[in-house]
Amino acid sequence: MAEGRNLQDLEKYTGYHFSDIKLLKTACTHTSYVNENKKEDGLQSYQRLEFLGDAVLQLIISEYLFARFPESDEGDLTKYRQHLVCEETLAKMAERLCLGQFVFLGKGEENNDGRHHPPILADVFEALLAAIYLDMGEDTSFLSTFLISLMKDEIEMCGKIRGGDYKTRLQQLVQQDGKEHLSYVVTKEYGPDHRKTFEVDAMLNSNPIGHGVGPSVPKAEQEAAKQALKLFGIPI
């Protein structure tokens, strides 16, 4: 076993007990190990599981972000997701689970410090998600809770990503002084009930610092906050 650790220890780290432990072993098996142990019956690398795990990850993260950031548009949600599913973030999640200790590697990869190689860690993490998904009978309930808990800090960072939640960023900027008051005022509302347009001013104390127009008050407020950030010279 990898570094003398058994897969039951990895189950404890994830909080999930496999009905089919072979799925977990496959999720932790690198192609280099398969190539050096061809006589071992049924041995497979994690590549196919990685393919499925990527899709499972994208779905769970997309659903969560859609609900978590109702005021963010498609472009912002895409940026959030890109941050959460990028190789760097996934490798970090793998390190939190100590996945590197459990990977089955060939001697070459072992000697090249493969256990700490970000691409391998990220791939194994995705394969692990797929293994749990298949073992549970394609149920994502555990995985959703598991992922959101594991990625809590990274998710909180999403609102700070450029092009993110402009109202939050403006509020954080204003709070640095501690004496200013930020508010939003609807200045105009027009159009039929099913297709209204709203105009909103972002107000710093009694001074307008940004103007926004949108199909809803929240979206108009976001645009007003965006314009205010530009006024202050903040990169968008």
C-alpha positions as CSV (number, residue, x, y, z in Angstrom):
1,M,0.0,0.0,0.0
2,A,1.1,3.6,-0.6
3,E,3.5,4.7,2.1
4,G,2.2,1.9,4.3
5,R,-1.3,3.5,4.6
6,N,-4.4,1.4,3.9
7,L,-7.5,2.6,2.1
8,Q,-9.6,2.3,5.2
9,D,-7.6,5.3,6.6
10,L,-8.6,7.3,3.5
11,E,-12.2,6.4,4.1
12,K,-11.9,8.0,7.6
13,Y,-10.5,11.1,6.0
14,T,-13.4,11.4,3.6
15,G,-16.1,10.3,6.1
16,Y,-17.4,7.8,3.5
17,H,-17.3,4.0,3.8
18,F,-17.2,2.2,0.4
19,S,-19.4,-0.8,-0.3
20,D,-17.0,-1.6,-3.2
21,I,-13.4,-0.8,-2.0
22,K,-12.1,-1.6,-5.4
23,L,-13.6,1.6,-6.7
24,L,-11.5,3.5,-4.2
25,K,-8.4,1.6,-5.1
26,T,-8.9,2.4,-8.8
27,A,-9.4,6.1,-7.9
28,C,-6.0,6.1,-6.3
29,T,-4.1,4.1,-9.0
30,H,-1.8,6.0,-11.4
31,T,-1.1,4.7,-14.9
32,S,2.5,4.2,-14.0
33,Y,1.6,1.7,-11.3
34,V,-0.7,-0.2,-13.8
35,N,2.1,-0.4,-16.3
36,E,4.5,-1.9,-13.7
37,N,2.0,-4.4,-12.3
38,K,0.3,-5.8,-15.4
39,K,0.0,-9.2,-13.8
40,E,-2.4,-7.9,-11.1
41,D,-5.9,-9.0,-12.3
42,G,-8.4,-6.2,-12.8
43,L,-6.0,-3.4,-12.1
44,Q,-7.1,-0.1,-13.7
45,S,-5.9,3.5,-13.5
46,Y,-8.0,6.4,-12.3
47,Q,-8.3,8.0,-15.8
48,R,-11.9,6.9,-16.5
49,L,-13.0,7.8,-13.1
50,E,-11.3,11.2,-13.4
51,F,-13.4,11.8,-16.6
52,L,-16.7,11.1,-14.7
53,G,-15.5,13.0,-11.6
54,D,-14.9,16.1,-13.5
55,A,-18.5,16.1,-14.7
56,V,-19.9,15.4,-11.2
57,L,-17.8,18.2,-9.8
58,Q,-18.9,20.7,-12.4
59,L,-22.6,19.8,-11.7
60,I,-22.4,20.0,-8.0
61,I,-20.4,23.3,-8.0
62,S,-22.7,24.8,-10.6
63,E,-25.9,24.0,-8.7
64,Y,-24.4,25.4,-5.5
65,L,-23.1,28.6,-7.0
66,F,-26.4,29.2,-8.8
67,A,-28.2,29.1,-5.4
68,R,-25.5,30.8,-3.4
69,F,-25.0,33.9,-5.6
70,P,-28.5,34.8,-6.9
71,E,-27.4,38.3,-7.9
72,S,-24.4,37.1,-10.0
73,D,-24.8,36.8,-13.8
74,E,-23.6,34.0,-16.0
75,G,-20.2,35.5,-16.5
76,D,-19.5,35.9,-12.8
77,L,-20.8,32.4,-12.0
78,T,-18.5,31.0,-14.7
79,K,-15.5,32.8,-13.1
80,Y,-16.4,31.4,-9.6
81,R,-16.7,27.9,-11.0
82,Q,-13.4,28.2,-12.9
83,H,-11.7,29.2,-9.6
84,L,-13.2,26.3,-7.7
85,V,-12.5,23.5,-10.3
86,C,-9.1,24.7,-11.4
87,E,-6.1,22.4,-10.9
88,E,-4.6,24.5,-8.2
89,T,-7.8,24.4,-6.1
90,L,-8.4,20.7,-6.6
91,A,-4.8,19.9,-5.7
92,K,-5.3,21.9,-2.5
93,M,-8.4,19.9,-1.7
94,A,-6.5,16.7,-2.3
95,E,-3.8,17.8,0.2
96,R,-6.4,18.5,2.8
97,L,-7.5,14.9,2.5
98,C,-3.8,13.7,2.4
99,L,-4.6,11.9,-0.9
100,G,-0.9,11.9,-1.9
101,Q,-0.2,9.4,0.8
102,F,-2.6,6.9,-0.8
103,V,-1.8,7.1,-4.5
104,F,-0.4,3.9,-6.1
105,L,2.6,5.1,-8.2
106,G,5.1,3.4,-10.4
107,K,8.8,3.8,-9.3
108,G,9.5,6.5,-11.8
109,E,6.7,8.8,-10.6
110,E,7.5,7.9,-7.0
111,N,11.1,9.0,-7.5
112,N,9.8,12.2,-9.2
113,D,7.9,13.2,-6.1
114,G,4.6,12.3,-7.8
115,R,2.7,12.3,-4.4
116,H,3.1,16.0,-4.3
117,H,2.6,16.8,-8.0
118,P,-0.5,19.1,-8.4
119,P,-1.8,17.5,-11.7
120,I,-1.8,14.0,-10.1
121,L,-3.4,15.2,-6.9
122,A,-6.1,17.1,-8.8
123,D,-6.8,14.1,-11.0
124,V,-7.0,11.7,-8.0
125,F,-9.4,14.1,-6.3
126,E,-11.8,14.1,-9.3
127,A,-11.5,10.3,-9.5
128,L,-12.3,10.0,-5.8
129,L,-15.5,12.0,-6.4
130,A,-16.5,9.7,-9.2
131,A,-15.8,6.6,-7.1
132,I,-18.1,7.9,-4.3
133,Y,-20.7,8.8,-6.8
134,L,-20.8,5.3,-8.3
135,D,-20.6,3.6,-5.0
136,M,-23.6,5.5,-3.7
137,G,-25.7,4.6,-6.8
138,E,-25.3,8.0,-8.6
139,D,-26.6,9.9,-5.5
140,T,-24.9,13.3,-5.1
141,S,-26.3,14.2,-1.6
142,F,-23.2,13.1,0.3
143,L,-20.9,14.6,-2.3
144,S,-22.6,18.0,-2.2
145,T,-22.2,18.2,1.6
146,F,-18.7,16.9,1.4
147,L,-17.5,19.3,-1.3
148,I,-19.2,22.4,0.0
149,S,-17.7,21.8,3.5
150,L,-14.3,21.0,2.1
151,M,-14.3,24.1,-0.2
152,K,-15.8,26.5,2.3
153,D,-12.9,29.0,2.3
154,E,-12.5,28.9,-1.5
155,I,-16.2,29.5,-2.0
156,E,-16.1,32.6,0.3
157,M,-13.3,33.9,-1.9
158,C,-15.6,33.9,-4.9
159,G,-17.2,37.2,-4.1
160,K,-13.7,38.8,-4.1
161,I,-12.8,37.6,-7.6
162,R,-12.6,40.4,-10.1
163,G,-16.0,40.8,-11.8
164,G,-17.7,39.3,-8.8
165,D,-20.3,40.6,-6.3
166,Y,-19.8,44.4,-6.8
167,K,-22.0,45.4,-3.9
168,T,-20.0,43.3,-1.5
169,R,-16.7,44.7,-2.8
170,L,-18.0,48.3,-2.5
171,Q,-19.3,47.6,1.0
172,Q,-15.9,46.3,2.0
173,L,-14.2,49.3,0.5
174,V,-16.5,51.7,2.4
175,Q,-16.1,49.9,5.6
176,Q,-12.4,50.5,5.6
177,D,-13.0,54.0,6.7
178,G,-15.7,53.1,9.2
179,K,-17.5,56.5,9.2
180,E,-19.2,56.4,5.8
181,H,-22.7,55.1,5.1
182,L,-23.5,53.3,1.9
183,S,-27.1,52.9,0.6
184,Y,-29.0,52.4,-2.6
185,V,-31.9,54.5,-3.8
186,V,-34.3,53.6,-6.7
187,T,-34.6,56.8,-8.8
188,K,-36.7,55.5,-11.6
189,E,-39.0,52.6,-12.5
190,Y,-40.7,52.2,-15.8
191,G,-42.0,49.7,-18.4
192,P,-44.8,47.1,-18.3
193,D,-45.1,44.9,-15.2
194,H,-43.7,41.9,-17.0
195,R,-40.7,43.8,-18.3
196,K,-39.8,46.6,-15.9
197,T,-36.6,48.6,-15.9
198,F,-35.2,50.1,-12.7
199,E,-32.6,52.8,-12.2
200,V,-30.7,52.9,-8.9
201,D,-28.1,55.3,-7.4
202,A,-25.4,54.1,-5.0
203,M,-25.2,56.7,-2.3
204,L,-22.2,57.4,-0.1
205,N,-23.8,59.4,2.8
206,S,-25.9,61.8,0.7
207,N,-23.7,61.8,-2.4
208,P,-24.4,59.7,-5.5
209,I,-21.3,57.7,-6.5
210,G,-22.7,55.3,-9.0
211,H,-25.7,54.8,-11.3
212,G,-27.1,51.5,-12.4
213,V,-29.9,50.3,-14.8
214,G,-31.3,46.8,-14.8
215,P,-34.4,44.5,-15.2
216,S,-34.6,44.2,-11.4
217,V,-33.6,46.3,-8.4
218,P,-30.8,43.8,-7.3
219,K,-29.2,43.9,-10.8
220,A,-29.5,47.7,-11.0
221,E,-27.8,47.9,-7.6
222,Q,-25.0,45.7,-8.8
223,E,-24.5,47.9,-11.8
224,A,-24.5,51.0,-9.6
225,A,-21.9,49.4,-7.3
226,K,-19.8,48.5,-10.3
227,Q,-19.8,52.1,-11.5
228,A,-18.9,53.3,-8.0
229,L,-15.9,51.0,-7.9
230,K,-14.8,52.4,-11.3
231,L,-15.1,55.9,-9.8
232,F,-12.8,54.9,-7.0
233,G,-10.3,53.4,-9.5
234,I,-10.9,49.9,-8.4
235,P,-10.2,47.2,-11.1
236,I,-13.3,45.5,-12.3
